């Protein structure tokens, strides 16, 4: 706002200066014209000398002389004679410009028949500089505002990244203590007869908690990417979600005839991406429908499409889907897809977006991984 006020103030002040310079230059041209008249008509040497001095002082204001019918006489001042010689239309073009800029100064030679000399003049270099100075300043201020905006945006993203990393690592740290305690209690239960089945199920949940802790621990630090079979990774997560989806949800996986598609991923974080997308699809269908996953291997990319037959996403909500806090569910913080986007784009240098969505028919999320 301060920058804009400075520019507005400068524009008005520059216009004021330009008007004063224009008035001053008109007086100079009038004096020059009178000097020319004196040189032509006077017989007094002193007057002629003074007029000659006045005539030579104008070195910056361009002037073109015409007759009463605006026919160029060939006399001009402060215009490049080389250009005039090369371009026969140059004086006419300049005259048209001068007519728009200033009223001519007229010297009447005779009333009957009417004969006169008209002197059209343009802007000096100084006046042009004053007139265009606000534009230059506006460009400088605009660049300044852009730099400040970029700096603030970068700082905001940096702070946001630090907050994400801090929350994730603190969550991993807080989960560590109760998980260690659970593992201790499981060892005690193992020593008691008849608890084998219960301990086996508890072991699965503890392993799940360990996986979640590992995932959160990797947020904020650059994970090591490993060469993995993407088909196996996706299949594993689909099996995991199937057991918790119920019998009314149908799952299908299309690998386009490939049994092995190799990509560089961080297994825990990549599994988290697929899990979040499958859970999101499951929530959109409210317990009934079909989830289809397609994995396609191209020359330079691996394309993973997760499609559901749920309620779809409205066009107005599509740009908000990956923003923190956005959710259409009654429960949840709206962080799942935000984390998913962060994992895909920042840690795997890939892309994730909604490739298609139609209200009442379903949505397709696409993950693009570079080979």
C-alpha positions as CSV (number, residue, x, y, z in Angstrom):
1,X,0.0,0.0,0.0
2,X,2.9,2.4,0.8
3,X,4.5,1.5,-2.6
4,X,1.2,2.2,-4.4
5,X,0.8,5.6,-2.6
6,X,4.3,6.6,-3.5
7,X,3.7,5.8,-7.2
8,X,0.3,7.6,-7.2
9,X,1.9,10.6,-5.6
10,X,4.8,10.5,-8.1
11,X,2.4,10.3,-11.0
12,X,0.6,13.5,-10.0
13,X,3.8,15.3,-9.2
14,X,5.3,14.3,-12.5
15,X,2.3,15.5,-14.4
16,X,2.6,18.8,-12.5
17,X,6.3,19.1,-13.4
18,X,5.5,18.1,-17.0
19,X,2.9,20.9,-17.3
20,X,5.4,23.5,-15.9
21,X,8.1,22.3,-18.3
22,X,5.6,22.5,-21.2
23,X,4.7,26.1,-20.2
24,X,8.4,27.0,-20.0
25,X,9.1,25.4,-23.3
26,X,6.3,27.3,-25.0
27,X,7.8,30.5,-23.8
28,X,11.2,29.4,-25.2
29,X,9.7,28.6,-28.6
30,X,7.8,32.0,-28.6
31,X,11.1,33.7,-27.8
32,X,12.8,31.7,-30.6
33,X,10.1,32.6,-33.1
34,X,10.4,36.2,-32.2
35,X,14.1,36.0,-32.6
36,X,13.7,34.5,-36.1
37,X,11.3,37.4,-37.0
38,X,13.8,39.9,-35.7
39,X,16.6,38.4,-37.7
40,X,14.5,38.5,-40.9
41,X,13.0,42.0,-40.5
42,X,15.3,44.1,-38.3
43,X,18.1,46.3,-39.6
44,X,19.5,47.1,-36.1
45,X,22.7,45.1,-35.6
46,X,22.2,45.0,-31.8
47,X,18.7,43.6,-32.1
48,X,19.9,41.0,-34.7
49,X,22.8,39.9,-32.4
50,X,20.5,39.5,-29.5
51,X,18.0,37.6,-31.6
52,X,20.8,35.3,-32.9
53,X,21.9,34.5,-29.3
54,X,18.2,33.7,-28.4
55,X,17.9,31.6,-31.5
56,X,21.0,29.5,-30.7
57,X,19.9,28.8,-27.1
58,X,17.2,26.4,-28.2
59,X,19.1,23.1,-28.5
60,X,16.5,20.6,-27.4
61,X,13.0,21.6,-28.5
62,X,12.2,20.3,-32.0
63,X,10.5,22.8,-34.3
64,X,9.0,22.6,-37.8
65,X,8.0,25.6,-39.8
66,X,5.0,25.6,-42.2
67,X,2.9,28.1,-44.1
68,X,-0.7,29.1,-43.4
69,X,-1.9,25.9,-45.0
70,X,0.4,23.7,-43.0
71,X,2.7,23.0,-45.9
72,X,6.2,22.3,-44.7
73,X,8.6,25.0,-45.8
74,X,11.7,22.9,-45.3
75,X,12.9,24.8,-42.2
76,X,13.2,22.8,-39.0
77,X,15.1,22.9,-35.7
78,X,16.6,20.1,-33.5
79,X,15.7,17.2,-35.8
80,X,18.2,14.8,-37.1
81,X,19.1,16.0,-40.6
82,X,20.4,12.6,-41.7
83,X,17.0,11.0,-41.0
84,X,15.3,13.9,-42.8
85,X,17.4,13.2,-45.9
86,X,16.9,9.4,-45.8
87,X,13.2,9.5,-45.1
88,X,11.1,12.0,-47.2
89,X,8.1,11.4,-44.9
90,X,9.9,12.0,-41.7
91,X,9.0,15.7,-41.4
92,X,5.4,15.0,-42.2
93,X,5.2,12.2,-39.5
94,X,6.9,14.5,-36.9
95,X,4.5,17.3,-37.9
96,X,1.5,15.1,-37.2
97,X,2.9,14.2,-33.8
98,X,3.6,17.9,-32.9
99,X,0.1,18.9,-33.9
100,X,-1.2,16.5,-31.2
101,X,1.2,17.7,-28.6
102,X,1.0,21.5,-28.8
103,X,-0.8,24.4,-30.5
104,X,1.4,26.2,-33.1
105,X,2.8,29.6,-32.7
106,X,1.7,31.8,-35.7
107,X,3.4,34.8,-37.2
108,X,1.1,36.7,-39.7
109,X,3.1,38.0,-42.6
110,X,0.1,39.7,-44.4
111,X,-3.6,40.0,-43.9
112,X,-4.6,40.4,-47.5
113,X,-3.9,38.0,-49.0
114,X,-3.5,36.0,-45.8
115,X,0.0,34.7,-45.4
116,X,1.5,33.3,-42.2
117,X,4.3,31.1,-40.8
118,X,3.3,28.5,-38.3
119,X,5.8,26.9,-35.9
120,X,4.9,23.5,-34.6
121,X,7.0,22.1,-31.8
122,X,7.3,18.8,-29.9
123,X,8.4,17.7,-26.5
124,X,12.0,18.0,-25.4
125,X,14.0,15.1,-24.0
126,X,13.6,16.4,-20.5
127,X,9.8,16.6,-20.8
128,X,9.7,13.0,-22.1
129,X,11.8,11.8,-19.2
130,X,9.6,13.5,-16.7
131,X,6.5,12.1,-18.4
132,X,7.8,8.5,-18.5
133,X,9.5,8.6,-15.1
134,X,6.3,7.4,-13.2
135,X,6.0,4.4,-15.6
136,X,9.6,3.4,-14.8
137,X,9.0,3.8,-11.1
138,X,5.8,1.8,-11.4
139,X,7.7,-1.1,-13.0
140,X,10.3,-0.9,-10.2
141,X,7.6,-0.9,-7.5
142,X,5.8,-3.8,-9.2
143,X,9.0,-5.8,-9.2
144,X,9.5,-4.9,-5.5
145,X,5.9,-6.1,-4.7
146,X,6.4,-9.3,-6.6
147,X,9.7,-10.0,-4.8
148,X,8.1,-9.3,-1.4
149,X,5.1,-11.6,-2.3
150,X,7.5,-14.4,-3.4
151,X,9.6,-14.0,-0.3
152,X,6.4,-14.1,2.0
153,X,5.1,-17.2,0.1
154,X,8.4,-19.0,0.3
155,X,8.6,-18.2,4.0
156,X,5.1,-19.4,4.5
157,X,5.8,-22.7,2.8
158,X,9.0,-23.1,4.7
159,X,7.2,-22.5,8.0
160,X,4.4,-24.9,6.9
161,X,7.0,-27.6,6.0
162,X,8.7,-27.2,9.4
163,X,5.3,-27.5,11.1
164,X,4.5,-30.7,9.2
165,X,7.8,-32.2,10.0
166,X,7.7,-31.2,13.6
167,X,4.2,-32.6,14.1
168,X,5.1,-35.8,12.3
169,X,8.3,-36.4,14.3
170,X,6.6,-35.6,17.6
171,X,3.8,-38.0,16.8
172,X,6.3,-40.7,16.0
173,X,8.1,-40.0,19.3
174,X,4.9,-40.0,21.3
175,X,3.8,-43.4,19.7
176,X,7.2,-45.0,20.5
177,X,6.7,-45.3,24.3
178,X,3.3,-47.0,24.3
179,X,4.3,-49.3,21.5
180,X,7.4,-50.4,23.5
181,X,5.1,-51.0,26.5
182,X,2.7,-53.1,24.4
183,X,5.6,-55.2,23.0
184,X,6.6,-55.9,26.7
185,X,3.2,-56.9,27.7
186,X,2.9,-59.2,24.6
187,X,6.1,-61.0,25.7
188,X,4.5,-61.7,29.1
189,X,1.3,-62.9,27.4
190,X,3.3,-65.3,25.2
191,X,4.6,-67.1,28.3
192,X,1.0,-67.9,29.4
193,X,-0.7,-70.9,27.8
194,X,-3.8,-70.4,25.8
195,X,-3.0,-66.8,24.6
196,X,-1.3,-67.8,21.3
197,X,-4.2,-66.7,19.0
198,X,-4.8,-63.5,20.9
199,X,-1.0,-62.6,20.9
200,X,-0.8,-63.3,17.1
201,X,-3.6,-60.8,16.4
202,X,-2.1,-58.3,18.8
203,X,1.2,-58.7,17.0
204,X,-0.4,-57.6,13.7
205,X,-1.8,-54.4,15.4
206,X,1.6,-53.6,17.0
207,X,3.3,-54.1,13.6
208,X,0.8,-51.7,12.2
209,X,1.6,-49.1,14.8
210,X,5.3,-49.6,14.1
211,X,4.6,-49.0,10.4
212,X,2.7,-45.8,11.2
213,X,5.5,-44.6,13.5
214,X,8.1,-45.3,10.8
215,X,6.0,-43.3,8.3
216,X,5.7,-40.3,10.5
217,X,9.4,-40.5,11.4
218,X,10.3,-40.2,7.7
219,X,8.3,-37.0,7.2
220,X,10.6,-34.0,7.1
221,X,13.7,-35.9,6.1
222,X,14.6,-37.1,2.6
223,X,13.8,-40.8,2.5
224,X,16.0,-43.4,0.7
225,X,14.3,-44.5,-2.5
226,X,14.5,-48.2,-3.3
227,X,13.9,-50.2,-6.5
228,X,10.6,-52.0,-5.8
229,X,7.9,-53.9,-7.7
230,X,5.0,-51.4,-7.8
231,X,2.5,-54.2,-8.6
232,X,3.5,-56.0,-5.4
233,X,3.3,-52.8,-3.3
234,X,-0.1,-51.9,-4.6
235,X,-1.4,-55.5,-4.3
236,X,-0.3,-55.6,-0.7
237,X,-2.2,-52.5,0.3
238,X,-5.3,-53.6,-1.6
239,X,-5.3,-56.8,0.3
240,X,-5.0,-54.9,3.6
241,X,-7.9,-52.6,2.7
242,X,-10.1,-55.4,1.4
243,X,-10.1,-57.1,4.9
244,X,-11.5,-53.9,6.4
245,X,-13.9,-52.9,3.5
246,X,-16.7,-55.4,3.9
247,X,-18.2,-57.8,1.4
248,X,-20.1,-55.1,-0.6
249,X,-17.0,-53.4,-2.0
250,X,-15.4,-55.0,-5.1
251,X,-11.7,-54.5,-5.8
252,X,-9.9,-55.0,-9.1
253,X,-6.3,-54.5,-10.2
254,X,-5.3,-54.0,-13.9
255,X,-1.6,-54.1,-14.7
256,X,-2.1,-54.2,-18.5
257,X,-0.5,-57.7,-18.6
258,X,2.6,-56.8,-16.6
259,X,3.4,-58.9,-13.5
260,X,6.4,-56.7,-12.5
261,X,6.7,-52.9,-12.9
262,X,9.8,-51.5,-11.2
263,X,9.9,-48.0,-9.7
264,X,12.0,-46.1,-7.3
265,X,10.0,-45.5,-4.1
266,X,10.2,-45.3,-0.3
267,X,8.1,-48.4,0.6
268,X,6.5,-47.2,3.8
269,X,5.7,-43.8,2.3
270,X,4.5,-45.2,-1.0
271,X,2.3,-47.7,0.8
272,X,0.9,-44.7,2.8
273,X,-0.1,-43.0,-0.5
274,X,-1.9,-46.0,-1.8
275,X,-3.6,-46.6,1.5
276,X,-4.8,-43.0,1.7
277,X,-6.2,-43.2,-1.8
278,X,-8.0,-46.5,-1.2
279,X,-9.4,-45.3,2.1
280,X,-10.6,-42.1,0.4
281,X,-12.3,-44.1,-2.3
282,X,-13.8,-46.4,0.3
283,X,-15.2,-43.4,2.3
284,X,-16.7,-41.9,-1.0
285,X,-18.7,-45.1,-1.7
286,X,-20.1,-45.4,1.9
287,X,-19.5,-49.1,2.1
288,X,-20.8,-50.2,-1.3
289,X,-19.4,-50.1,-4.9
290,X,-16.3,-50.8,-6.9
291,X,-12.6,-49.7,-6.5
292,X,-10.4,-50.2,-9.6
293,X,-6.7,-49.7,-9.6
294,X,-4.8,-49.5,-12.9
295,X,-1.0,-49.5,-13.2
296,X,0.5,-48.7,-16.6
297,X,4.2,-48.8,-17.5
298,X,5.3,-46.3,-20.1
299,X,8.7,-45.4,-21.5
300,X,9.3,-42.6,-19.0
301,X,6.6,-42.9,-16.3
302,X,4.5,-45.2,-14.2
303,X,0.8,-44.2,-14.1
304,X,-1.3,-45.4,-11.2
305,X,-5.1,-44.7,-11.4
306,X,-7.3,-45.3,-8.4
307,X,-11.0,-45.1,-9.4
308,X,-14.1,-45.4,-7.3
309,X,-17.8,-45.5,-8.0
310,X,-18.6,-43.1,-5.2
311,X,-20.4,-39.8,-4.9
312,X,-17.8,-37.8,-6.9
313,X,-16.3,-34.4,-6.3
314,X,-17.9,-31.2,-7.4
315,X,-15.9,-28.9,-9.8
316,X,-15.8,-26.2,-7.1
317,X,-14.2,-28.6,-4.6
318,X,-11.6,-30.1,-6.9
319,X,-9.0,-27.3,-6.4
320,X,-9.4,-27.6,-2.6
321,X,-9.0,-31.4,-2.3
322,X,-5.3,-31.4,-1.5
323,X,-5.4,-28.4,0.8
324,X,-5.0,-28.9,4.6
325,X,-8.2,-29.0,6.5
326,X,-10.5,-29.7,3.5
327,X,-12.8,-32.7,4.1
328,X,-16.4,-33.6,3.3
329,X,-16.5,-36.2,6.1
330,X,-18.0,-35.5,9.5
331,X,-14.9,-36.8,11.2
332,X,-11.3,-36.3,10.3
333,X,-8.9,-33.3,10.0
334,X,-8.6,-33.3,6.2
335,X,-4.9,-34.1,6.2
336,X,-4.8,-37.4,4.4
337,X,-4.7,-36.2,0.8
338,X,-2.4,-33.3,1.8
339,X,0.2,-35.7,3.2
340,X,-0.3,-37.9,0.1
341,X,0.4,-35.0,-2.2
342,X,3.5,-34.0,-0.2
343,X,4.9,-37.6,-0.3
344,X,4.3,-38.0,-4.0
345,X,5.6,-34.6,-5.1
346,X,8.3,-33.7,-2.6
347,X,9.8,-37.1,-1.7
348,X,9.2,-39.0,-5.0
349,X,9.3,-36.1,-7.4
350,X,6.1,-37.2,-9.0
351,X,2.6,-35.9,-9.6
352,X,-0.8,-36.5,-8.1
353,X,-4.1,-35.0,-9.3
354,X,-7.8,-35.8,-10.0
355,X,-7.9,-36.9,-13.6
356,X,-11.7,-37.3,-13.7
357,X,-14.7,-36.9,-11.4
358,X,-18.4,-36.8,-12.0
359,X,-21.0,-36.2,-9.3
360,X,-22.9,-39.4,-8.5
361,X,-20.6,-41.6,-10.7
362,X,-17.2,-41.5,-9.0
363,X,-13.6,-40.1,-9.1
364,X,-10.2,-41.1,-10.5
365,X,-7.0,-40.1,-8.8
366,X,-3.8,-40.4,-10.8
367,X,-0.3,-40.8,-9.4
368,X,2.6,-40.2,-11.9
369,X,6.0,-41.6,-10.9
370,X,9.1,-40.9,-13.0
371,X,11.0,-44.0,-14.2
